[in-house]
Amino acid sequence: MQPLIRSNDPVELSFAQSVLADAGIHCVVLDQHTSVLEGSIGAIPRRLCVVDEDLVTARALLREVGLTVMA
């Protein structure tokens, strides 16, 4: 799995998940529970990840809707 976005913004993560789901790309949010445990002060951003095979397509889709993705 490769990370696409690192963020503490639940709206941004939800939007990205929705865009990917509409395209049939399965994604996973990592560090979600760790972020909650530390009090959501922003020290541990959540990571939105996809499998390697979907990485190029997912990056293009998220950039197309105006989201900044990891290189």
C-alpha positions, 0 to 999 in steps of 0.5 A: 500500500502506498500513501496518497494523502497525509492529513488531520482534516476529516473532511478532506479525507472523506472527500478523497475516499469518496472520489476514489470509491466513485472510481472503484478504487479501494482505499484505507485510512491508516493511523486513524485510531492513533490520531484519536488516542493522542487527542487529535491535536494534530501530532499524528496525521492520518494517511490515505493509502491505496494498493500499488496497482491503483496508485497512478490512477488515484493520484491523477483523480485526486489532483483533478479534484484539487487535492494535494497528493504525496509524491 
